[in-house]
Amino acid sequence: MSAKYLNVDAIDFRYLLLDAYKKMDISEQEVMVILMIDHLLKDGNDFITPDLLALKMTLSTKEIDNVMASLMKKEFLTYETVDGKMVTSLNPLKTKLYKQLQVAMEKDRANLHSAERSAILNRLYPYFEKRLNRTLSPLENDAIIGWLDDAYSEEDIRNALEDALAQRKRSFKSIDKLLRVARSKADIAQEGYTGVNGKWDKDIAHTIEIARTKWIDDEEE
């Protein structure tokens, strides 16, 4: 999820802090001071001082002052001027926490996408080999990967293969054409035009034909 689309209020800041403070080298004392500052800010106190925190905590004013100095040094806590008055802000810490969340979400999404993609390929390769009754060449495997890269679904690819076989055509060029034609029709039906280029990459097609010369291409040009 892009940072600008990540709603910082969607996930509780306190949860993220407690989940990540050890990784961020934040001590337990610092966590308690942060949580108390956050509590007081939400309670309408704009300018938080060690004296004010000491009224709510068992730590001494001096201890709190040292903790706040450490948080400012780590760039987790700042004092800003807003509308002409000084206010306490935890925004630097919140920004870092939500940034970590964004990175973790993107990593999980990438891992999930990679796992899903591998599962799809592990189904498509044997399906093609069974229906074509032969082993696929490395370039034909790459062609299937290319279709996935072009956002064709597993169902789209299977249907194109079956349509090609129904037309007594067994080449990957035929399957590619059927995929593009199907997408063009869908685009026109939905938008009134298509951005799909119906031209097969001749160099790739030629290379595939060379790589599989032991099989007869039954498609008539």
C-alpha positions in Angstrom: 0.0 0.0 0.0 1.4 3.4 -0.9 2.3 5.6 2.0 -0.1 8.3 0.8 -3.0 5.9 0.9 -2.2 4.4 4.3 -4.6 5.8 6.8 -2.6 6.4 9.9 -5.7 6.2 12.0 -6.7 2.8 10.7 -4.3 1.0 13.0 -3.8 2.0 16.6 -0.5 3.9 17.2 -0.2 2.2 20.6 -0.4 -1.2 19.1 2.3 -0.4 16.6 4.5 1.0 19.3 4.2 -2.0 21.6 4.8 -4.3 18.6 7.9 -2.6 17.3 9.6 -0.7 20.2 12.2 -3.4 20.7 13.3 -3.3 17.1 13.5 0.4 17.2 15.7 0.4 20.3 13.2 2.1 22.5 13.4 1.3 26.2 10.5 0.4 28.4 10.8 3.7 30.2 10.7 5.5 26.9 7.6 3.5 25.9 5.8 4.6 29.1 6.7 8.2 28.5 5.6 8.0 24.9 2.3 6.5 25.9 1.7 9.1 28.6 2.5 11.9 26.2 0.1 10.4 23.6 -2.6 10.2 26.4 -2.1 13.8 27.5 -2.2 15.0 23.9 -5.4 13.3 23.2 -6.7 14.8 26.5 -6.2 18.3 25.1 -2.8 19.1 26.4 -0.7 20.6 23.6 2.5 21.4 25.4 3.8 18.4 27.4 6.6 19.1 29.9 8.5 16.7 32.3 6.7 18.4 35.2 3.3 17.6 33.7 4.3 14.0 33.1 5.6 13.6 36.6 2.1 14.4 37.9 0.9 11.2 36.2 3.9 8.9 36.5 6.1 7.4 39.2 9.3 8.6 37.4 10.9 11.8 38.8 10.9 15.0 36.8 14.7 14.5 36.2 14.2 11.0 34.9 11.4 12.0 32.6 13.5 14.9 31.4 16.3 12.5 30.5 13.9 10.2 28.7 12.4 13.0 26.7 15.9 14.3 25.7 16.7 10.7 24.5 13.5 10.6 22.5 14.3 14.0 20.9 17.8 12.8 20.1 16.4 9.7 18.4 14.0 12.0 16.5 10.9 10.4 17.9 9.7 13.5 19.7 9.7 17.1 18.7 8.4 20.5 19.8 6.8 22.5 17.0 5.2 25.9 16.6 1.6 25.7 15.4 -0.5 28.8 15.0 2.0 30.8 17.0 2.2 28.4 20.0 4.6 25.7 20.9 3.2 22.1 20.9 4.6 18.7 21.6 4.5 16.2 18.7 4.9 12.5 18.4 4.5 12.7 14.6 8.1 11.8 13.8 7.7 8.5 15.8 4.3 7.8 14.2 5.7 8.4 10.7 8.5 5.9 11.4 6.1 3.3 12.8 3.6 3.6 9.9 6.5 3.5 7.5 7.6 0.2 9.0 4.1 -1.0 8.7 3.9 -0.1 5.1 7.2 -1.9 4.3 6.0 -5.0 6.2 2.7 -5.0 4.3 4.4 -4.6 1.0 6.8 -7.4 1.8 3.9 -9.7 2.9 2.1 -8.8 -0.3 5.1 -9.6 -2.4 5.6 -12.9 -0.7 2.0 -13.8 -1.2 2.1 -12.7 -4.8 5.2 -14.8 -5.4 3.6 -17.8 -3.7 0.4 -17.4 -5.7 2.3 -17.0 -8.9 4.4 -20.1 -8.3 1.3 -22.1 -7.5 -0.4 -20.9 -10.8 2.7 -21.8 -12.8 2.9 -25.2 -11.1 -0.6 -25.9 -12.3 -0.2 -24.4 -15.8 3.0 -26.1 -16.9 1.7 -29.7 -16.4 -1.7 -28.7 -17.7 -0.2 -27.5 -21.0 2.1 -30.6 -21.3 -0.9 -32.9 -20.7 -3.1 -31.1 -23.2 -0.3 -30.8 -25.8 1.0 -34.3 -25.1 4.6 -33.1 -25.0 7.2 -31.4 -22.8 7.3 -27.6 -23.0 10.5 -25.9 -24.1 12.1 -23.3 -21.7 10.9 -20.5 -24.0 7.4 -21.8 -24.0 7.5 -21.8 -20.2 8.7 -18.1 -20.4 5.7 -17.4 -22.7 3.3 -18.6 -20.0 5.2 -16.4 -17.5 4.8 -13.5 -19.9 1.1 -14.0 -20.1 0.9 -13.8 -16.3 3.0 -10.6 -16.4 0.5 -9.2 -18.9 -2.2 -9.8 -16.3 -4.0 -12.7 -18.0 -5.6 -14.9 -15.4 -5.0 -18.6 -15.1 -8.5 -19.2 -16.4 -7.8 -16.9 -19.4 -4.8 -18.9 -20.3 -6.5 -22.2 -19.9 -9.4 -21.1 -22.0 -7.1 -19.8 -24.8 -5.4 -23.2 -24.9 -8.6 -25.0 -25.1 -9.9 -22.7 -27.8 -6.7 -23.2 -29.8 -7.0 -27.0 -29.5 -10.7 -26.8 -30.6 -9.5 -25.0 -33.7 -6.8 -27.7 -34.3 -4.1 -25.2 -33.5 -1.3 -26.2 -31.1 1.2 -23.4 -31.3 1.9 -20.8 -28.7 1.5 -18.2 -31.3 -2.2 -19.3 -31.7 -2.8 -19.2 -28.0 -1.3 -15.7 -27.7 -3.5 -14.4 -30.5 -6.6 -15.9 -28.8 -5.7 -14.2 -25.5 -5.2 -10.8 -27.2 -8.4 -11.1 -29.2 -10.4 -12.0 -26.1 -8.9 -9.0 -24.2 -9.6 -6.7 -27.2 -13.2 -7.8 -27.3 -13.5 -7.3 -23.5 -11.9 -3.8 -23.8 -14.2 -2.7 -26.6 -17.3 -4.0 -24.8 -16.3 -2.1 -21.6 -14.6 1.0 -22.9 -15.4 1.2 -26.6 -11.8 0.8 -27.6 -8.8 -1.4 -27.0 -5.2 -0.7 -26.1 -4.1 -4.3 -26.9 -1.5 -4.6 -29.6 -2.5 -7.6 -31.7 0.9 -8.0 -33.2 2.9 -10.9 -31.9 6.5 -10.2 -31.2 8.1 -11.7 -34.3 11.5 -12.1 -32.8 10.2 -14.1 -29.9 7.9 -16.1 -32.1 10.8 -17.0 -34.5 13.0 -18.0 -31.5 10.3 -20.3 -30.2 9.8 -21.9 -33.6 13.5 -22.6 -33.8 13.6 -24.0 -30.2 10.7 -26.4 -31.0 11.6 -27.6 -34.5 11.1 -31.2 -33.5 7.3 -30.4 -33.2 5.1 -29.6 -36.2 3.5 -26.2 -36.1 0.1 -27.0 -37.6 -0.9 -23.4 -37.8 -1.2 -22.0 -41.3 0.0 -18.4 -41.5 
